Amino acid sequence: MQIQVQLSTPSSKALATLEPFLGLQATSSTSKIRVALHIMKSINNNIVNCANNQN
């Protein structure tokens, strides 16, 4: 499943869109940071997996 969020989307709306897929609730600034870190970690893992699959 691919999730696309437009860059023009306000971050709060983007987080609300992603919350169900991440299984996280972003209600405070702290949890929003956690969501952002989770997304970056997932993207990083995907990049590593793609690189490993190329070899």
PyMOL commands that set and color helices and strands:
alter all, ss='L'
color gray80, all
select helices_A, chain A and resi 11-22+29-54
alter helices_A, ss='H'
color red, helices_A
deselect
rebuild
show_as cartoon
